[in-house]
Amino acid sequence: MKKIFAILSLASALILPAAADGGIEFSGTVESVWGVAAPWTDSDAAGKFTLGTTSFKGELEAFYGNSSAYAQADFSYDACGALNGTGGSGNIGNGLNISLGELWIDYTESFWGIRIGRQKAAWGKADGVDVTNVLCPSNMTSLQTMISDDSKLAVDALRVSLSGDSFTADAWWIPFFTPASLPLDEGNTLKEFMVPSAVNFPLGGGVVLPLPVEIGELETPSRAIWNGEYALKLSGYFSALDLSLYGFYGWDDMPVLDYELQGSYPSYAGLAINGEYRHMGMIGVDAALPIEAIVLRTETAFFPVRSFQKSAEKIITEKMYSSDVDSFETHNEISGLVGIDWMPSGWTLTAQYFCDFVFGSMENLEREDSYTHGMTVSVSKSLVNETLELSLAGLLNFNDLDSMISPSVTYSLSDQISIGGGAYIFIPGPDSDGQYGAYKDLSSFYLNAKFSF
């Protein structure tokens, strides 16, 4: 009790002076989401819980004159993770997770500003699709984080900003590399979608040997000043359109994997997987053009000499003849998107076409198609004095014709409390599962409730 009293006294001593001369604002949300696998999924998955998360997100902002500070943290309990003996990226055991979303201090003058600490920024004009949005890595540790509107992790950075009447410029130095969070914990239901527990290795003559897979080390860049990342965003706001230019040089958030057979022919004992992170550069541009009630959006990014994953079969075959084998090839890549937004009375309609092209041969790569493309569509409608919202979102990949459909309904009981439900339905293509169809057994119906303050 004495320790608690001392902590409260110290907090009061720090907060009260700021509240007298500046201001402090505290807000947050408490949310619970429960989901269950759809009945048409695999017999081992149907009816099982895929979502069972109750979370608290708190935000604290303090400001005084030209100075401010911001903190945002999440504390959650993942009932599904507790049953599986795992958790998310901030796992502290028994399904409990705690993560620091952002924590920064900021100083701003009329035409310049500086911010230092753990922070987030979303690049580009795309909705739910990453083209130029490479600054912050993704959180892929659970279905809840993958489908969240805020699925990006913060980076520890120094940001210097310049601003004028019709332009802004942000320069970033990110001294510490933050990789994407991957579902590699034992018991994580998403692990099998990224790394299988076993692979069938052909020995020849029609003989196939099942090999257990062991995940080794994902080697991150050394914590050295010369391994930092650098980024620049220039934005102009004109009467006809908004335009932004982007530049990034740093590390790819996803590792390239290396495969190594354990043992000797024909008595192989298993397959070891290790990985490393490779340098990546990007230059990009986006624009938004309003035309009465419609907004046209476009975005493109070029990645010079990017490292792409070789297929496991190619790596293993090459290692039979040489000990010096790279697990990747470098290719130039270009990505793009065009979209349209229309918001008539009570409606919001969005459609996007996105594409990606990798130059050169795909013969040795894990990726099969040099040109990939698809589209997204989102429709929502507010009813009953804007207390009821109906929405339907969908994504279709044209290469494999796999898709995802997400209907939802939300009703506001008050300004603070809302309840809702919906579904995430993953549909495989006719010939292969595809990127989204691979998650077909995670198709789920869910209920959620949220309290905001």
Residue, then its C-alpha position, 0 to 999 in steps of 0.5 A: m500500500k505504501k508503494i502504491f501511495a508513493i507512486l500516486s503521489l509522484a504521478s500527481a506531483l508530475i501531472l498537476p503542474a502540467a495541468a496548471d500551465g498546459g494540459i493533459e488528456f487521457s483517453g482509451t478503449v476497452e474492447s472484447v472480440w470473440g470469433v469462431a471458425a465457420p462450419w464449412t472449414d476443415s473438420d478439425a477447425a470448424g466450431k473452434f474459437t479463432l478469436g478471444t481477445t479482451s484488450f485495453k488501449g490507453e492514450l496519454e497526451a501532455f502538452y505545454g507551450n510548444s512542447s508535447a509528449y504522447a504515450q499509447a499502450d495496449f494490455s490484452y488477454d488472449a483466451c485462445g493464446a492461453l489455451n494454446g500456450t502462446g500469445g502475441s508479440g508482447n507475450i508475458g505468459n498465460g495469454l497476457n500481452i502488453s505492448l508499447g504502441e507509441l512513446w515520444i516527445d515533440y517540440t514544434e515551432s511555426f515552421w519546424g518541429i522535432r519528434i523523438g521516441r517510439q512513433k508510427a506513421a502511415w504512408g501513402k493513399a492506399d486503403g488496407v494495401d501497402v504500396t509506399n507504406v514501408l516505414c512501420p513493420s507489420n504485426m502478424t502474430s495473430l488473426q486479431t492483429m492481422i485484421s486490425d485497422d492498426s496492424k503496424l508496429a511503431v519504430d524508434a526514430l528521430r523525425v525532423s519536420l518543416s512546414g509551410d502554407s502548402f507543403t510539409a517535409d519529414a526526415w526520419w532517422i531510425p537507428f534501431f531496426t524493428p522487424a515484422s512480428l511473425p507467428l513463430d511461437e509454438g502453439n500459435t495457430l498461424k505458425e503452420f501457414m508460414v512454416p509447416s511442421a514437416v515437409n516431404f522430401p523426394l529421395g528419388g525413385g518415387v520415395v518420399l521422406p517426411l522431414p520435421v522442420e526446425i526453426g533456427e535463428l532469424e539474424t537481425p542487423s547488428r545494433a550499430i549506428w551504420n545500420g540505421e534506416y533513413a526516410l524522407k516524405l515531401s508533401g504539397y497541397f495544391s488547389a487541384l490535388d495533393l501530392s507526396l514524394y517518398g524515399f526510404y533506405g533501410w531493411d526489409d521487414m521480412p527475412v529471407l530464409d535459408y534451408e539446410l538438410q540435417g544429416s546425410y543421404p539417405s538418412y536425413a534427420g530434418l530440415a533446419i530453417n534460418g533467416e536474415y534481413r536484407h537491405m531495401g530501398m524505395i522511392g515512391v509517389d502518391a496523389a489525390l485529386p478531388i472532383e466534386a463528391i469523388v476523390l481519385r487516388t493513385e500511388t506507385a513505388f519502385f524498389p531497386v535491387r530488392s532481395f527475393q526468396k528462392s524456393a526451398e527446393k532450389i536452395i537444397t538442390e544447389k547445396m548438393y553441389s556447392s556450399d556457397v549458395d545464396s538463399f535469395e536473388t535480387h530483382n527490381e520491383i514496381s508496385g502501383l495502385v489506383g483508387i476511387d472514393w465516393m461519399p454520397s449522403g450516408w454512404t461510403l464507397t471505395a474501390q481500388y486496383f493494385c498491382d506489383f511487377v518483378f523484373g526478370s525470371m521467376e524460375n528460381l524464386e518462391r514467387e511464381d508470377s512476375y505480375t500480381h494484381g487484384m482489387t478491393v471494394s468497400v461499401s458502408k451505410s449509416l442508418v438510424n441517425e448514424t447509430l447503425e452502420l452496415s459495411l461490406a469489404g472484399l478483396l480479390n486476387f486476380n492471379d489465383l482468384d482467391s479472395m476475402i469477404s468481410p461483412s459487418v454491422t455496428y450499433s452504437l448504444s451510446d456515445q461510449i458503447s458500441i456492439g457489433g458482429g461480422a465475419y472474415i471469410f477466406i475463399p481459395g482459388p479454383d486451382s490453388d489456395g492463393q495468398y488469402g485462400a491459404y487461410k480458408d480454415l480461419s474463416s470466422f464469425y465474430l462478435n465484439a463490444k467496445f467502450s470508449f472514453 
